[in-house]
Amino acid sequence: MSAGKFEELIDEAEPGVSTPHCSRGCAFGDFDNDGDVDILIVNLNEPPSLLRNDLTGSSRWVKVKLIGRTSSRSAIGAK
C-alpha cells in the first residue's frame, strides 16, 4: 500500500498467488514468527499455500502463551 492506495504486484508474486487454485478456506497468523501476518490457504485436492508477508516494517507485537490450570490446560475461554 502506497500513500493510502493499493498496488497490483501480480508480476512479483510467486505461484501461490499467480496460479489458479480451487480453495476452501484460509487462516491468518504469524506463521514464521517475524511479527507480520501471513496467510495459509487450504486448497482442494492439493497441498495448502502459505503466503508469507516478508515486507519489513516498524510493527510491534507481543507473543502470549496461555496455560490453563487443571480443567483447561489449553486455556480455552481465557480472558
N, C-alpha and C positions, 0 to 999 in steps of 0.2 A: 504494500500500500504506500503510495507516494502522495504527499500533500492531500490526504483525505480521499484519494481515488485508488481504485484497484487497477492492477496491471495484468495483462494477459501474458503468462510466461510458459505457454504450452511448448514452445520450441526448446526451452531449457529443461523441461520436465523429463523425467525418466519414464520407462514403460509402465510403471504403476499408475501414472496419470494419463499418459497419452494413448495407451492401448485400451480398447473397449473390453469391459468385463461385465458379466451378469452378477450383480452384487445384492446381498440381502440385509446388510446391516453394517454398523461401524461403531467403534469405541474411540473416545478421545482421552488422551492422557499423556504423561511424560514418560514414554516407554524407554528412553535412553538416559534418563536422569540428568538432562542438561538444562532444565529449567524452562523449556518451552513445550507447547502442546503438539503432540504427534497424533496421527490418525491411523487406526488399524481398520481396514475394510475387509469384511467377510464376503468372499466370492463363492458363487455356486459352482460345485464340481472342480474347484482348483484351489491352490493354496491362498491364504489371505495376503493382502497387500499392506505393507507397513509404509506409510508416507511420513518420513522423518522431516521435521522442521529444523533445518540446520542454519537458519539465519542467526546472526549474533545480535544481541540487544542488551538493554540495561534492565531487563525484568528481574525482579527479586521474587524469591519463592521460599517456602518453608515446607519441609517434609515432616509429617507426623505419623508415628506408628502407634496405633491404638491396641492395647492388650486388655481384654476384659478380665473379670475375676472368675470365679468358679463356674457360673452358669453360662456365660457367653464369652468364651476365650477369644473369639474373633472380634469382640467389641461391637457386635451388630446392634444398632439402635443407639450408639453413643452420641452424646450431645456435648 
